[in-house]
Amino acid sequence: MYKKINNLDGTEDTTIIKRTTDNLFIPTVEDNRHYQEYLEWLAEGNIPEEAE
Amino acid sequence: MTRAVDLAKRAVITTEDLTNIPSGAKNLIINGDMSIWQRGTSFSATGTDYTADRWQTQGQVWTGTRSTDVPDDFQYSLDITSGSGSYGSFGQKIEAVNCKHLVGKTVTLSFYSKAVSGETNCYVLLKVPSAEDNWTSSSNISTQSISDIGSTWTKHSFTFTNLPSSVATGLLVMIFHGIGQTTQRRYTGFQLEVGDTATPFEHRPYDMELARCKRYYEKSYPIGTFAGSTVVAGRRQMGGSNVSATTSFLSGPIITFEVEKRTTPTIVLYDSAGNSGKCVRYQLGLGDSQNENITALDIGSTGLYTYSASGASRSGVGVHFTADAEL
């Protein structure tokens, strides 16, 4: 459902997470409502896919 | 100007006269007249979703549509229908920076409504978030109700006194009709203002209202064309000349928003054939190759950067976007 993405240099981009079900690029900022949903999803014990 | 001339001719200017001079700022509600519909004009879902700009449903099974059944002086209303056994509710969240001055104040909410079918009761709730602009949980600070909302267009008003300090973290104005029959309602002309009196609705110019909405949601598509449409107009582009075609990395457009967002927004990118999460790789003389991969980087409140890592041999990238910074 969520997937990490990489920077141009191949390192993990920790500022964005991708929701794969509807192709949202979600910034990891606390007052973004989609990031708040992601944090709840993580708290349920889920783990995002690694970047390709 | 006519109103100013009228006032100048009179010996005494009343407080009401001054209150009713259009300022564009007295109404804390954005898109209260339902004039802006950037996401579409017909919605059907369960749970929460945005309909007219800034208006989010909070109900169970519902449909929301743009209606031209309106009271005098309005163009559109929001038609909300909740299913049998479902509660119907919708509201608008006001961001914290616009609520700091409301602590301890009296505010008045007014709106026009019309019951088409079903339940006749209506509740108006004020809620605050658990933390500043964080609505993962919330609590009621006040509730008022009326037993019969009326089957013809009627203006209602509700006054709330001495708002608590928690209102500084944000405010949700929520309309709720009870669980029971399938219920259809129409609403427009929402206004929330400081004071104990519902003054006449202030009609802001369309461009002003649209700009205020774009602080929370913006799209690259023209007005009246919605995300995922098959359209080129408004597409952001980078490159595309007839040299240096490649099947590998292409830098995409740097997208700059027309209005800075409330916070760093969520981005969806589209090609111009309606595919989300995709872009167009294009080139003069070769045309568009749709459904190509695209990634967003460096998202900020003013814009973002994009790139297409690989795909059809072209020299340019084109992409549509939506940016969502809603509460």
Interface residues (C-beta under 8 A of the other chain):
Chain A: I5 N7 L8 D13 T15 I16 D22 N23 L24 F25 I26 P27 V29 E30 D31 N32 R33 H34 Q36 E40
Chain B: E132 D133 N134 W135 T136 R262 T263 T264 P265 T266 I267 V268 L269 S276 G277 T295 A296 L297 D298 I299 Y307 D324 A325 E326 L327
